[in-house]
Amino acid sequence: MNVDDVVAEKIAAARARAEAAKRRRAALNAARQRGLAARHAAKLRNQAARNFLGSQENPDTEENQ
């Protein structure tokens, strides 16, 4: 085994580590995006429920006229 083979193996290992890190980051980003979307949807549902319940409790508000 000569120096060129050792260098080639080290380069291949570094590329493999970089690809694994890239896949890990992509997976974490996808999970983060799903979590943010779920959080946003829940926030909108809560706002809609508050607005609906608020208009039911006080029918004289401007929203109902």
PDB file of N, CA, C and O in Angstrom:
ATOM      1  N   MET A   1       0.856  -1.174   0.000  1.00  0.00           N
ATOM      2  CA  MET A   1       0.000   0.000   0.000  1.00  0.00           C
ATOM      3  C   MET A   1       0.904   1.240   0.000  1.00  0.00           C
ATOM      4  O   MET A   1       1.767   1.396   0.865  1.00  0.00           O
ATOM      5  N   ASN A   2       0.692   2.100  -0.969  1.00  0.00           N
ATOM      6  CA  ASN A   2       1.532   3.295  -1.039  1.00  0.00           C
ATOM      7  C   ASN A   2       0.796   4.527  -0.514  1.00  0.00           C
ATOM      8  O   ASN A   2      -0.366   4.449  -0.114  1.00  0.00           O
ATOM      9  N   VAL A   3       1.466   5.621  -0.523  1.00  0.00           N
ATOM     10  CA  VAL A   3       0.930   6.865   0.027  1.00  0.00           C
ATOM     11  C   VAL A   3      -0.325   7.305  -0.731  1.00  0.00           C
ATOM     12  O   VAL A   3      -1.270   7.800  -0.117  1.00  0.00           O
ATOM     13  N   ASP A   4      -0.346   7.135  -2.032  1.00  0.00           N
ATOM     14  CA  ASP A   4      -1.512   7.540  -2.827  1.00  0.00           C
ATOM     15  C   ASP A   4      -2.759   6.760  -2.424  1.00  0.00           C
ATOM     16  O   ASP A   4      -3.855   7.319  -2.398  1.00  0.00           O
ATOM     17  N   ASP A   5      -2.603   5.479  -2.112  1.00  0.00           N
ATOM     18  CA  ASP A   5      -3.741   4.668  -1.674  1.00  0.00           C
ATOM     19  C   ASP A   5      -4.268   5.149  -0.322  1.00  0.00           C
ATOM     20  O   ASP A   5      -5.479   5.221  -0.112  1.00  0.00           O
ATOM     21  N   VAL A   6      -3.374   5.469   0.572  1.00  0.00           N
ATOM     22  CA  VAL A   6      -3.764   5.958   1.896  1.00  0.00           C
ATOM     23  C   VAL A   6      -4.513   7.281   1.763  1.00  0.00           C
ATOM     24  O   VAL A   6      -5.544   7.483   2.404  1.00  0.00           O
ATOM     25  N   VAL A   7      -3.997   8.168   0.940  1.00  0.00           N
ATOM     26  CA  VAL A   7      -4.642   9.463   0.728  1.00  0.00           C
ATOM     27  C   VAL A   7      -6.019   9.270   0.099  1.00  0.00           C
ATOM     28  O   VAL A   7      -6.982   9.923   0.502  1.00  0.00           O
ATOM     29  N   ALA A   8      -6.118   8.387  -0.877  1.00  0.00           N
ATOM     30  CA  ALA A   8      -7.398   8.120  -1.528  1.00  0.00           C
ATOM     31  C   ALA A   8      -8.416   7.569  -0.529  1.00  0.00           C
ATOM     32  O   ALA A   8      -9.588   7.944  -0.579  1.00  0.00           O
ATOM     33  N   GLU A   9      -7.991   6.688   0.375  1.00  0.00           N
ATOM     34  CA  GLU A   9      -8.889   6.149   1.397  1.00  0.00           C
ATOM     35  C   GLU A   9      -9.356   7.243   2.353  1.00  0.00           C
ATOM     36  O   GLU A   9     -10.525   7.288   2.735  1.00  0.00           O
ATOM     37  N   LYS A  10      -8.440   8.118   2.732  1.00  0.00           N
ATOM     38  CA  LYS A  10      -8.813   9.211   3.637  1.00  0.00           C
ATOM     39  C   LYS A  10      -9.801  10.166   2.960  1.00  0.00           C
ATOM     40  O   LYS A  10     -10.742  10.642   3.596  1.00  0.00           O
ATOM     41  N   ILE A  11      -9.590  10.440   1.697  1.00  0.00           N
ATOM     42  CA  ILE A  11     -10.511  11.312   0.951  1.00  0.00           C
ATOM     43  C   ILE A  11     -11.883  10.655   0.845  1.00  0.00           C
ATOM     44  O   ILE A  11     -12.903  11.319   1.031  1.00  0.00           O
ATOM     45  N   ALA A  12     -11.916   9.364   0.549  1.00  0.00           N
ATOM     46  CA  ALA A  12     -13.188   8.637   0.460  1.00  0.00           C
ATOM     47  C   ALA A  12     -13.916   8.639   1.802  1.00  0.00           C
ATOM     48  O   ALA A  12     -15.135   8.809   1.848  1.00  0.00           O
ATOM     49  N   ALA A  13     -13.178   8.452   2.888  1.00  0.00           N
ATOM     50  CA  ALA A  13     -13.793   8.469   4.218  1.00  0.00           C
ATOM     51  C   ALA A  13     -14.345   9.854   4.546  1.00  0.00           C
ATOM     52  O   ALA A  13     -15.425   9.975   5.125  1.00  0.00           O
ATOM     53  N   ALA A  14     -13.613  10.881   4.182  1.00  0.00           N
ATOM     54  CA  ALA A  14     -14.077  12.248   4.437  1.00  0.00           C
ATOM     55  C   ALA A  14     -15.343  12.544   3.631  1.00  0.00           C
ATOM     56  O   ALA A  14     -16.267  13.182   4.134  1.00  0.00           O
ATOM     57  N   ARG A  15     -15.383  12.083   2.385  1.00  0.00           N
ATOM     58  CA  ARG A  15     -16.590  12.279   1.567  1.00  0.00           C
ATOM     59  C   ARG A  15     -17.781  11.541   2.173  1.00  0.00           C
ATOM     60  O   ARG A  15     -18.895  12.064   2.193  1.00  0.00           O
ATOM     61  N   ALA A  16     -17.547  10.339   2.660  1.00  0.00           N
ATOM     62  CA  ALA A  16     -18.625   9.557   3.280  1.00  0.00           C
ATOM     63  C   ALA A  16     -19.152  10.263   4.530  1.00  0.00           C
ATOM     64  O   ALA A  16     -20.361  10.320   4.756  1.00  0.00           O
ATOM     65  N   ARG A  17     -18.236  10.799   5.337  1.00  0.00           N
ATOM     66  CA  ARG A  17     -18.672  11.541   6.532  1.00  0.00           C
ATOM     67  C   ARG A  17     -19.462  12.780   6.146  1.00  0.00           C
ATOM     68  O   ARG A  17     -20.472  13.087   6.779  1.00  0.00           O
ATOM     69  N   ALA A  18     -19.023  13.492   5.124  1.00  0.00           N
ATOM     70  CA  ALA A  18     -19.726  14.693   4.688  1.00  0.00           C
ATOM     71  C   ALA A  18     -21.114  14.355   4.169  1.00  0.00           C
ATOM     72  O   ALA A  18     -22.072  15.073   4.453  1.00  0.00           O
ATOM     73  N   GLU A  19     -21.235  13.273   3.414  1.00  0.00           N
ATOM     74  CA  GLU A  19     -22.546  12.848   2.907  1.00  0.00           C
ATOM     75  C   GLU A  19     -23.469  12.439   4.047  1.00  0.00           C
ATOM     76  O   GLU A  19     -24.655  12.769   4.030  1.00  0.00           O
ATOM     77  N   ALA A  20     -22.940  11.727   5.035  1.00  0.00           N
ATOM     78  CA  ALA A  20     -23.742  11.317   6.185  1.00  0.00           C
ATOM     79  C   ALA A  20     -24.225  12.545   6.962  1.00  0.00           C
ATOM     80  O   ALA A  20     -25.370  12.593   7.410  1.00  0.00           O
ATOM     81  N   ALA A  21     -23.357  13.518   7.114  1.00  0.00           N
ATOM     82  CA  ALA A  21     -23.738  14.751   7.818  1.00  0.00           C
ATOM     83  C   ALA A  21     -24.810  15.500   7.029  1.00  0.00           C
ATOM     84  O   ALA A  21     -25.745  16.054   7.608  1.00  0.00           O
ATOM     85  N   LYS A  22     -24.669  15.512   5.720  1.00  0.00           N
ATOM     86  CA  LYS A  22     -25.657  16.191   4.870  1.00  0.00           C
ATOM     87  C   LYS A  22     -27.020  15.504   4.989  1.00  0.00           C
ATOM     88  O   LYS A  22     -28.045  16.179   5.084  1.00  0.00           O
ATOM     89  N   ARG A  23     -27.037  14.172   4.985  1.00  0.00           N
ATOM     90  CA  ARG A  23     -28.299  13.439   5.135  1.00  0.00           C
ATOM     91  C   ARG A  23     -28.911  13.686   6.505  1.00  0.00           C
ATOM     92  O   ARG A  23     -30.126  13.840   6.626  1.00  0.00           O
ATOM     93  N   ARG A  24     -28.062  13.726   7.549  1.00  0.00           N
ATOM     94  CA  ARG A  24     -28.549  13.996   8.907  1.00  0.00           C
ATOM     95  C   ARG A  24     -29.180  15.375   8.992  1.00  0.00           C
ATOM     96  O   ARG A  24     -30.258  15.535   9.565  1.00  0.00           O
ATOM     97  N   ARG A  25     -28.502  16.385   8.416  1.00  0.00           N
ATOM     98  CA  ARG A  25     -29.051  17.745   8.431  1.00  0.00           C
ATOM     99  C   ARG A  25     -30.369  17.820   7.672  1.00  0.00           C
ATOM    100  O   ARG A  25     -31.298  18.499   8.110  1.00  0.00           O
ATOM    101  N   ALA A  26     -30.460  17.134   6.546  1.00  0.00           N
ATOM    102  CA  ALA A  26     -31.693  17.139   5.752  1.00  0.00           C
ATOM    103  C   ALA A  26     -32.839  16.505   6.532  1.00  0.00           C
ATOM    104  O   ALA A  26     -33.964  17.005   6.504  1.00  0.00           O
ATOM    105  N   ALA A  27     -32.558  15.410   7.226  1.00  0.00           N
ATOM    106  CA  ALA A  27     -33.593  14.747   8.014  1.00  0.00           C
ATOM    107  C   ALA A  27     -34.058  15.642   9.165  1.00  0.00           C
ATOM    108  O   ALA A  27     -35.255  15.747   9.434  1.00  0.00           O
ATOM    109  N   LEU A  28     -33.115  16.277   9.831  1.00  0.00           N
ATOM    110  CA  LEU A  28     -33.487  17.175  10.931  1.00  0.00           C
ATOM    111  C   LEU A  28     -34.277  18.377  10.428  1.00  0.00           C
ATOM    112  O   LEU A  28     -35.226  18.814  11.079  1.00  0.00           O
ATOM    113  N   ASN A  29     -33.889  18.914   9.273  1.00  0.00           N
ATOM    114  CA  ASN A  29     -34.612  20.048   8.715  1.00  0.00           C
ATOM    115  C   ASN A  29     -36.028  19.650   8.317  1.00  0.00           C
ATOM    116  O   ASN A  29     -36.967  20.419   8.528  1.00  0.00           O
ATOM    117  N   ALA A  30     -36.194  18.464   7.747  1.00  0.00           N
ATOM    118  CA  ALA A  30     -37.527  17.994   7.370  1.00  0.00           C
ATOM    119  C   ALA A  30     -38.402  17.840   8.615  1.00  0.00           C
ATOM    120  O   ALA A  30     -39.569  18.232   8.610  1.00  0.00           O
ATOM    121  N   ALA A  31     -37.841  17.272   9.673  1.00  0.00           N
ATOM    122  CA  ALA A  31     -38.598  17.121  10.920  1.00  0.00           C
ATOM    123  C   ALA A  31     -38.952  18.485  11.498  1.00  0.00           C
ATOM    124  O   ALA A  31     -40.055  18.677  12.010  1.00  0.00           O
ATOM    125  N   ARG A  32     -38.032  19.419  11.419  1.00  0.00           N
ATOM    126  CA  ARG A  32     -38.290  20.770  11.919  1.00  0.00           C
ATOM    127  C   ARG A  32     -39.413  21.429  11.134  1.00  0.00           C
ATOM    128  O   ARG A  32     -40.286  22.070  11.719  1.00  0.00           O
ATOM    129  N   GLN A  33     -39.399  21.279   9.818  1.00  0.00           N
ATOM    130  CA  GLN A  33     -40.444  21.881   8.995  1.00  0.00           C
ATOM    131  C   GLN A  33     -41.810  21.275   9.300  1.00  0.00           C
ATOM    132  O   GLN A  33     -42.809  21.991   9.357  1.00  0.00           O
ATOM    133  N   ARG A  34     -41.854  19.952   9.499  1.00  0.00           N
ATOM    134  CA  ARG A  34     -43.130  19.312   9.858  1.00  0.00           C
ATOM    135  C   ARG A  34     -43.617  19.830  11.201  1.00  0.00           C
ATOM    136  O   ARG A  34     -44.808  20.095  11.370  1.00  0.00           O
ATOM    137  N   GLY A  35     -42.709  19.978  12.153  1.00  0.00           N
ATOM    138  CA  GLY A  35     -43.090  20.485  13.471  1.00  0.00           C
ATOM    139  C   GLY A  35     -43.590  21.915  13.415  1.00  0.00           C
ATOM    140  O   GLY A  35     -44.565  22.268  14.078  1.00  0.00           O
ATOM    141  N   LEU A  36     -42.916  22.738  12.619  1.00  0.00           N
ATOM    142  CA  LEU A  36     -43.351  24.125  12.485  1.00  0.00           C
ATOM    143  C   LEU A  36     -44.710  24.217  11.812  1.00  0.00           C
ATOM    144  O   LEU A  36     -45.544  25.031  12.208  1.00  0.00           O
ATOM    145  N   ALA A  37     -44.943  23.393  10.801  1.00  0.00           N
ATOM    146  CA  ALA A  37     -46.234  23.394  10.121  1.00  0.00           C
ATOM    147  C   ALA A  37     -47.346  22.956  11.071  1.00  0.00           C
ATOM    148  O   ALA A  37     -48.430  23.539  11.071  1.00  0.00           O
ATOM    149  N   ALA A  38     -47.079  21.936  11.874  1.00  0.00           N
ATOM    150  CA  ALA A  38     -48.074  21.472  12.840  1.00  0.00           C
ATOM    151  C   ALA A  38     -48.345  22.545  13.892  1.00  0.00           C
ATOM    152  O   ALA A  38     -49.490  22.764  14.287  1.00  0.00           O
ATOM    153  N   ARG A  39     -47.300  23.199  14.334  1.00  0.00           N
ATOM    154  CA  ARG A  39     -47.457  24.268  15.331  1.00  0.00           C
ATOM    155  C   ARG A  39     -48.270  25.430  14.761  1.00  0.00           C
ATOM    156  O   ARG A  39     -49.131  25.989  15.440  1.00  0.00           O
ATOM    157  N   HIS A  40     -47.989  25.786  13.514  1.00  0.00           N
ATOM    158  CA  HIS A  40     -48.717  26.877  12.868  1.00  0.00           C
ATOM    159  C   HIS A  40     -50.195  26.514  12.697  1.00  0.00           C
ATOM    160  O   HIS A  40     -51.075  27.338  12.949  1.00  0.00           O
ATOM    161  N   ALA A  41     -50.460  25.278  12.266  1.00  0.00           N
ATOM    162  CA  ALA A  41     -51.844  24.840  12.093  1.00  0.00           C
ATOM    163  C   ALA A  41     -52.591  24.861  13.423  1.00  0.00           C
ATOM    164  O   ALA A  41     -53.749  25.275  13.478  1.00  0.00           O
ATOM    165  N   ALA A  42     -51.940  24.421  14.488  1.00  0.00           N
ATOM    166  CA  ALA A  42     -52.571  24.435  15.806  1.00  0.00           C
ATOM    167  C   ALA A  42     -52.857  25.866  16.251  1.00  0.00           C
ATOM    168  O   ALA A  42     -53.903  26.141  16.839  1.00  0.00           O
ATOM    169  N   LYS A  43     -51.932  26.767  15.972  1.00  0.00           N
ATOM    170  CA  LYS A  43     -52.133  28.167  16.335  1.00  0.00           C
ATOM    171  C   LYS A  43     -53.347  28.743  15.598  1.00  0.00           C
ATOM    172  O   LYS A  43     -54.165  29.446  16.193  1.00  0.00           O
ATOM    173  N   LEU A  44     -53.457  28.444  14.312  1.00  0.00           N
ATOM    174  CA  LEU A  44     -54.595  28.943  13.540  1.00  0.00           C
ATOM    175  C   LEU A  44     -55.911  28.339  14.037  1.00  0.00           C
ATOM    176  O   LEU A  44     -56.929  29.028  14.109  1.00  0.00           O
ATOM    177  N   ARG A  45     -55.883  27.034  14.383  1.00  0.00           N
ATOM    178  CA  ARG A  45     -57.094  26.405  14.926  1.00  0.00           C
ATOM    179  C   ARG A  45     -57.500  27.069  16.236  1.00  0.00           C
ATOM    180  O   ARG A  45     -58.680  27.334  16.464  1.00  0.00           O
ATOM    181  N   ASN A  46     -56.521  27.338  17.094  1.00  0.00           N
ATOM    182  CA  ASN A  46     -56.825  27.974  18.381  1.00  0.00           C
ATOM    183  C   ASN A  46     -57.370  29.377  18.182  1.00  0.00           C
ATOM    184  O   ASN A  46     -58.302  29.781  18.878  1.00  0.00           O
ATOM    185  N   GLN A  47     -56.806  30.123  17.247  1.00  0.00           N
ATOM    186  CA  GLN A  47     -57.307  31.473  16.981  1.00  0.00           C
ATOM    187  C   GLN A  47     -58.731  31.422  16.456  1.00  0.00           C
ATOM    188  O   GLN A  47     -59.578  32.209  16.880  1.00  0.00           O
ATOM    189  N   ALA A  48     -59.002  30.508  15.541  1.00  0.00           N
ATOM    190  CA  ALA A  48     -60.349  30.383  14.984  1.00  0.00           C
ATOM    191  C   ALA A  48     -61.345  30.002  16.071  1.00  0.00           C
ATOM    192  O   ALA A  48     -62.454  30.534  16.112  1.00  0.00           O
ATOM    193  N   ALA A  49     -60.957  29.090  16.945  1.00  0.00           N
ATOM    194  CA  ALA A  49     -61.847  28.675  18.032  1.00  0.00           C
ATOM    195  C   ALA A  49     -62.102  29.835  18.989  1.00  0.00           C
ATOM    196  O   ALA A  49     -63.228  30.038  19.443  1.00  0.00           O
ATOM    197  N   ARG A  50     -61.041  30.600  19.294  1.00  0.00           N
ATOM    198  CA  ARG A  50     -61.230  31.759  20.182  1.00  0.00           C
ATOM    199  C   ARG A  50     -62.160  32.785  19.552  1.00  0.00           C
ATOM    200  O   ARG A  50     -63.036  33.330  20.224  1.00  0.00           O
ATOM    201  N   ASN A  51     -61.971  33.048  18.266  1.00  0.00           N
ATOM    202  CA  ASN A  51     -62.819  34.032  17.594  1.00  0.00           C
ATOM    203  C   ASN A  51     -64.257  33.550  17.541  1.00  0.00           C
ATOM    204  O   ASN A  51     -65.179  34.338  17.750  1.00  0.00           O
ATOM    205  N   PHE A  52     -64.465  32.275  17.267  1.00  0.00           N
ATOM    206  CA  PHE A  52     -65.816  31.728  17.195  1.00  0.00           C
ATOM    207  C   PHE A  52     -66.474  31.772  18.559  1.00  0.00           C
ATOM    208  O   PHE A  52     -67.616  32.213  18.687  1.00  0.00           O
ATOM    209  N   LEU A  53     -65.758  31.316  19.585  1.00  0.00           N
ATOM    210  CA  LEU A  53     -66.331  31.310  20.928  1.00  0.00           C
ATOM    211  C   LEU A  53     -66.552  32.729  21.433  1.00  0.00           C
ATOM    212  O   LEU A  53     -67.544  32.995  22.111  1.00  0.00           O
ATOM    213  N   GLY A  54     -65.654  33.629  21.115  1.00  0.00           N
ATOM    214  CA  GLY A  54     -65.823  35.016  21.533  1.00  0.00           C
ATOM    215  C   GLY A  54     -67.044  35.655  20.906  1.00  0.00           C
ATOM    216  O   GLY A  54     -67.733  36.435  21.564  1.00  0.00           O
ATOM    217  N   SER A  55     -67.332  35.347  19.655  1.00  0.00           N
ATOM    218  CA  SER A  55     -68.500  35.920  19.001  1.00  0.00           C
ATOM    219  C   SER A  55     -69.782  35.279  19.523  1.00  0.00           C
ATOM    220  O   SER A  55     -70.835  35.915  19.494  1.00  0.00           O
ATOM    221  N   GLN A  56     -69.720  34.033  20.000  1.00  0.00           N
ATOM    222  CA  GLN A  56     -70.894  33.370  20.559  1.00  0.00           C
ATOM    223  C   GLN A  56     -71.225  33.922  21.937  1.00  0.00           C
ATOM    224  O   GLN A  56     -72.397  34.034  22.299  1.00  0.00           O
ATOM    225  N   GLU A  57     -70.203  34.267  22.703  1.00  0.00           N
ATOM    226  CA  GLU A  57     -70.422  34.755  24.060  1.00  0.00           C
ATOM    227  C   GLU A  57     -70.939  36.190  24.072  1.00  0.00           C
ATOM    228  O   GLU A  57     -71.700  36.561  24.965  1.00  0.00           O
ATOM    229  N   ASN A  58     -70.540  36.995  23.102  1.00  0.00           N
ATOM    230  CA  ASN A  58     -70.935  38.393  23.061  1.00  0.00           C
ATOM    231  C   ASN A  58     -71.496  38.704  21.675  1.00  0.00           C
ATOM    232  O   ASN A  58     -70.754  39.160  20.806  1.00  0.00           O
ATOM    233  N   PRO A  59     -72.772  38.471  21.453  1.00  0.00           N
ATOM    234  CA  PRO A  59     -73.344  38.645  20.117  1.00  0.00           C
ATOM    235  C   PRO A  59     -73.422  40.102  19.659  1.00  0.00           C
ATOM    236  O   PRO A  59     -73.718  40.347  18.489  1.00  0.00           O
ATOM    237  N   ASP A  60     -73.170  41.066  20.523  1.00  0.00           N
ATOM    238  CA  ASP A  60     -73.243  42.480  20.144  1.00  0.00           C
ATOM    239  C   ASP A  60     -71.935  43.027  19.631  1.00  0.00           C
ATOM    240  O   ASP A  60     -71.824  44.235  19.426  1.00  0.00           O
ATOM    241  N   THR A  61     -70.931  42.182  19.412  1.00  0.00           N
ATOM    242  CA  THR A  61     -69.658  42.664  18.903  1.00  0.00           C
ATOM    243  C   THR A  61     -69.769  43.024  17.429  1.00  0.00           C
ATOM    244  O   THR A  61     -70.698  42.596  16.744  1.00  0.00           O
ATOM    245  N   GLU A  62     -68.825  43.803  16.951  1.00  0.00           N
ATOM    246  CA  GLU A  62     -68.828  44.244  15.542  1.00  0.00           C
ATOM    247  C   GLU A  62     -68.676  43.067  14.578  1.00  0.00           C
ATOM    248  O   GLU A  62     -69.125  43.140  13.434  1.00  0.00           O
ATOM    249  N   GLU A  63     -68.047  41.988  15.033  1.00  0.00           N
ATOM    250  CA  GLU A  63     -67.850  40.829  14.161  1.00  0.00           C
ATOM    251  C   GLU A  63     -69.171  40.200  13.729  1.00  0.00           C
ATOM    252  O   GLU A  63     -69.258  39.608  12.653  1.00  0.00           O
ATOM    253  N   ASN A  64     -70.189  40.328  14.560  1.00  0.00           N
ATOM    254  CA  ASN A  64     -71.475  39.664  14.295  1.00  0.00           C
ATOM    255  C   ASN A  64     -72.490  40.581  13.640  1.00  0.00           C
ATOM    256  O   ASN A  64     -73.622  40.165  13.390  1.00  0.00           O
ATOM    257  N   GLN A  65     -72.118  41.798  13.362  1.00  0.00           N
ATOM    258  CA  GLN A  65     -73.105  42.715  12.789  1.00  0.00           C
ATOM    259  C   GLN A  65     -72.842  42.967  11.346  1.00  0.00           C
ATOM    260  O   GLN A  65     -73.578  43.717  10.706  1.00  0.00           O
TER     261      GLN A  65
END
